[in-house]
Every structure is written in C-alpha cells, then in structure tokens.
Amino acid sequence: MENEKLELISSMEFEEDAPLYKIIDFVNKSLKDKNIIVGLSKNHNKIVISIYQT
C-alpha cells in the first residue's frame, strides 16, 4: 500500500465560514456513484454527521 497513489474523486474550494450543509451537499454529489450518503443533523447543541452506505 505504500506505493499506491490516492485517486482524487472531486475537489471544490469553500470560504472559511461556508455553511456546513453546502460542504455536505458537495460530498454527497461527489460520492453518489460510490453508494455513500452523508447526513447532517443537530442534536441539542451539537452537530452530528452520519455516513451511510446504500
């Protein structure tokens, strides 16, 4: 594995204060064909990010 190169799937620049939902939306669009969905929710005063495989 030490000689394997990482394959870039997608890349996008965001402002430092970009809303988290925009980043999650970008991740979901990028991983759609890999059957991965990322969810974003709020639990009391904390933000929860969940990753699902479909």
Secondary structure, 3 states (H helix, E strand, C coil): CCCCCCCCCCCCCCCCCCCHHHHHHHHHHHHHHHCEEEEEEEECCEEEEEEEEC
